[in-house]
Amino acid sequence: MSILEPLEITDNHVVVKVPHLSIFGLVWDIVKRLWTKPISGQVLLFLGPPNQNAQRQKLNVFLLPLNINRDEVRKQQRPYENIKAMSTCKLIKDQSYTLHCPQAIKIQPKSAYFILEFGPNYYPAFEIRLSTNEEEVTLTVRDQTHMEVWEHDVDLIDPALREENPPRPRSAQGRLLSVRSQFVSSVSDSVLNQLLDKLLERGIINQEEMESARTRTRTDNARAVIDMVRNKGTEACSSLIEDLSMFDAQLSRTLNLS
């Protein structure tokens, strides 16, 4: 502490000379960070059911204290399923963290704070949007100094998860709808003509519908064929799937229709 002698006094000012300033305030932020101890935390992952129409799925990422019971979080996240991964890490209260995933279509929010909350409700720190074709992703959590605090290669097709919750078989109509855009972009003119002949032979379409489809461009013809058949029910869709595997086995395997 110093006693400062005034150099000048006016009605509204006192002028003093300050030979030096304390560095305490300047370094307090750094000292406070050094004194802040990390706690044991965990990263929990919950994968949502796939949206077949959009070909998307969501992966929720939680940053939680280690003593939070995983089963309590799991109950609140249904129908999302817990993806098992090595989850332990060190986290600092009220620090900002970012999540990185090269395979992600979108990650939101851009950053999130680790807040010590012990229920009863648990909310994800991050939501990742992924393609349903992704089988494995790499997730990295970084602190505000860009240091990695947790990283893991995550298998989205967990064998134990699939055994506990086997996917419901999709209908033939649903299978065709899920590959509609790929079918339209990939099927050839010759295969389309063979499919139309077979559909007419089976009585699924009539002569007028067949001739109308053949007057279109290839892509419009493909759209007309798959949409026409989908509107005629499950049996018609099953027939188209069977015929496609016969006329173009490679395309059928590519579309996972075999």
C-alpha positions in Angstrom: 0.0 0.0 0.0 1.3 3.5 -0.9 0.2 6.9 0.3 0.0 9.2 -2.7 0.5 12.9 -2.4 -1.7 15.0 -4.7 0.0 17.1 -7.4 -3.0 19.2 -8.1 -6.5 19.7 -6.6 -9.4 21.3 -8.4 -13.2 21.5 -7.8 -13.7 18.1 -9.4 -10.3 16.4 -9.9 -7.4 15.2 -7.9 -4.2 14.7 -9.9 -1.7 12.2 -8.5 1.4 10.5 -9.9 1.3 6.7 -9.8 4.9 5.3 -10.3 3.8 1.6 -10.6 0.7 -0.6 -10.9 0.0 -3.9 -9.2 0.1 -6.9 -11.5 -2.3 -8.8 -9.3 -5.4 -8.0 -11.3 -3.7 -8.8 -14.6 -2.6 -12.3 -13.6 -5.6 -13.2 -11.4 -7.4 -14.9 -14.3 -4.4 -17.1 -15.0 -3.9 -18.0 -11.3 -7.6 -18.8 -10.9 -7.4 -21.3 -13.8 -4.3 -22.9 -12.3 -6.1 -23.3 -9.0 -9.2 -24.8 -10.6 -9.0 -28.5 -10.3 -10.6 -30.8 -12.9 -13.0 -33.4 -11.7 -13.7 -36.9 -12.9 -16.3 -36.8 -15.7 -17.8 -39.0 -18.3 -19.0 -38.7 -21.9 -22.2 -40.6 -22.6 -23.5 -41.3 -26.2 -27.0 -42.0 -27.2 -28.0 -42.8 -30.8 -31.4 -42.0 -32.1 -33.6 -44.2 -34.4 -32.7 -43.6 -38.1 -34.9 -41.4 -40.2 -35.2 -43.5 -43.4 -36.8 -40.7 -45.4 -34.0 -38.2 -44.7 -31.3 -40.9 -44.4 -30.2 -39.2 -41.2 -29.7 -40.1 -37.6 -28.8 -38.2 -34.4 -26.2 -38.9 -31.8 -26.6 -37.0 -28.5 -23.4 -36.4 -26.5 -23.6 -35.8 -22.7 -20.8 -34.2 -20.5 -21.6 -35.4 -17.0 -19.9 -36.0 -13.6 -18.6 -39.5 -13.2 -21.0 -40.3 -10.3 -24.1 -39.8 -12.4 -25.8 -43.2 -12.9 -25.8 -44.2 -16.6 -29.1 -46.0 -16.2 -30.9 -42.9 -15.0 -29.8 -41.0 -18.1 -30.7 -44.0 -20.3 -34.3 -44.0 -19.0 -34.8 -40.4 -20.0 -33.3 -40.9 -23.4 -35.6 -43.6 -24.8 -36.0 -44.5 -27.6 -32.4 -43.3 -28.0 -30.0 -46.2 -27.3 -26.8 -45.9 -25.3 -23.6 -46.6 -27.4 -21.0 -48.2 -25.2 -17.7 -46.4 -25.3 -14.8 -45.6 -22.9 -16.3 -42.6 -21.2 -14.1 -41.3 -18.4 -12.3 -38.0 -18.7 -11.3 -34.9 -16.7 -13.6 -31.9 -16.9 -13.5 -28.5 -15.3 -16.7 -26.9 -13.9 -18.0 -23.9 -15.9 -15.3 -24.4 -18.6 -16.3 -24.3 -22.3 -15.9 -27.4 -24.5 -16.2 -28.1 -28.2 -17.0 -31.4 -30.0 -15.4 -32.4 -33.2 -16.4 -35.2 -35.6 -15.1 -35.4 -39.2 -18.1 -37.6 -40.3 -20.7 -35.2 -39.0 -23.2 -33.4 -41.3 -23.8 -30.9 -38.5 -22.9 -30.4 -34.8 -24.8 -28.1 -32.5 -24.2 -26.0 -30.5 -20.7 -24.9 -31.4 -19.6 -25.0 -27.8 -21.1 -26.0 -24.4 -20.2 -25.4 -20.8 -19.7 -28.2 -18.3 -22.1 -27.5 -15.5 -22.2 -29.6 -12.3 -25.8 -30.8 -12.3 -27.0 -33.9 -10.5 -30.5 -34.4 -11.9 -33.3 -35.1 -11.9 -33.2 -34.2 -15.6 -30.2 -34.6 -17.9 -29.7 -32.8 -21.2 -27.2 -33.4 -24.0 -24.4 -31.0 -24.4 -24.1 -31.6 -28.1 -26.3 -33.1 -30.9 -24.6 -34.6 -34.0 -26.4 -35.2 -37.2 -25.0 -38.2 -39.2 -25.8 -40.1 -42.4 -27.4 -43.5 -41.7 -24.6 -45.0 -43.8 -22.0 -44.1 -41.2 -20.9 -47.2 -39.3 -18.0 -45.6 -37.3 -17.2 -42.1 -36.3 -14.4 -40.4 -34.4 -15.4 -38.0 -31.6 -13.1 -35.5 -29.9 -13.9 -33.2 -27.0 -11.6 -30.2 -26.6 -11.4 -27.6 -23.9 -11.2 -23.8 -24.5 -7.4 -24.0 -24.9 -8.0 -26.5 -27.8 -6.5 -29.4 -25.7 -8.1 -32.8 -26.3 -9.7 -34.1 -23.1 -11.5 -37.1 -24.6 -11.3 -39.0 -28.0 -12.8 -42.2 -29.1 -13.6 -44.1 -32.3 -17.3 -45.0 -31.9 -18.9 -48.1 -33.5 -22.4 -47.1 -34.3 -23.4 -50.7 -35.0 -23.0 -52.1 -31.5 -23.5 -55.9 -31.7 -24.9 -56.0 -28.1 -27.2 -53.1 -28.9 -28.5 -54.8 -32.0 -29.1 -58.1 -30.2 -31.1 -56.3 -27.4 -33.1 -54.1 -29.8 -33.2 -55.9 -33.2 -34.5 -53.5 -35.9 -38.0 -54.1 -37.1 -38.1 -55.5 -40.6 -39.2 -52.8 -43.1 -42.0 -53.4 -45.5 -41.3 -53.7 -49.2 -42.9 -50.3 -49.7 -40.6 -48.8 -47.1 -37.5 -50.4 -48.6 -38.3 -49.0 -52.0 -39.0 -45.6 -50.6 -35.6 -45.6 -48.8 -33.7 -46.2 -52.0 -36.0 -44.2 -54.4 -33.4 -41.5 -55.3 -30.6 -44.0 -55.8 -32.9 -46.2 -58.0 -33.8 -43.1 -60.1 -30.2 -42.1 -60.6 -28.8 -45.5 -61.2 -31.2 -47.8 -63.1 -30.6 -48.1 -66.8 -33.1 -47.8 -69.7 -32.8 -51.5 -70.6 -33.5 -52.6 -67.1 -36.5 -50.2 -66.8 -38.0 -51.7 -70.0 -37.5 -55.2 -68.7 -39.1 -54.2 -65.4 -42.1 -52.7 -67.2 -42.6 -55.8 -69.3 -42.5 -58.0 -66.2 -44.9 -55.7 -64.3 -47.3 -55.9 -67.2 -46.9 -59.7 -67.3 -47.7 -60.0 -63.6 -50.8 -57.8 -64.0 -49.4 -55.1 -61.7 -49.7 -52.4 -64.3 -51.8 -52.1 -67.4 -50.9 -51.4 -71.0 -51.6 -47.7 -70.8 -49.5 -47.3 -67.7 -46.6 -49.1 -69.4 -46.8 -47.1 -72.6 -47.1 -43.8 -70.6 -43.9 -44.6 -68.7 -41.9 -45.4 -71.8 -42.6 -42.0 -73.4 -40.7 -40.2 -70.6 -37.0 -39.6 -70.2 -35.0 -42.2 -68.3 -35.1 -40.5 -64.9 -38.8 -39.6 -65.2 -39.4 -43.2 -66.4 -37.6 -44.5 -63.3 -39.6 -42.2 -61.0 -42.9 -43.3 -62.7 -42.0 -47.0 -62.3 -41.0 -46.9 -58.6 -43.8 -44.6 -57.6 -46.4 -46.5 -59.6 -45.4 -49.7 -57.9 -45.3 -48.3 -54.4 -48.8 -47.0 -54.8 -50.0 -50.5 -55.7 -49.2 -52.1 -52.3 -46.8 -54.5 -50.6 -47.2 -57.4 -53.1 -46.4 -55.2 -56.1 -43.3 -53.8 -54.3 -42.1 -57.2 -53.4 -42.4 -58.2 -57.1 -40.4 -55.2 -58.3 -37.6 -56.0 -55.7 -37.5 -59.6 -56.9 -37.5 -58.6 -60.6 -34.7 -56.0 -60.1 -32.5 -58.6 -58.5 -33.0 -60.8 -61.6 -32.4 -58.1 -64.2 -29.7 -56.1 -62.4 -28.1 -58.0 -59.5 -25.4 -55.5 -59.0 -27.8 -52.6 -58.6 -30.0 -54.7 -56.3 -27.0 -55.4 -54.0 -25.9 -51.7 -54.1 -29.4 -50.7 -52.9 -29.4 -53.5 -50.3 -32.5 -55.0 -51.8 -31.1 -58.5 -52.4 
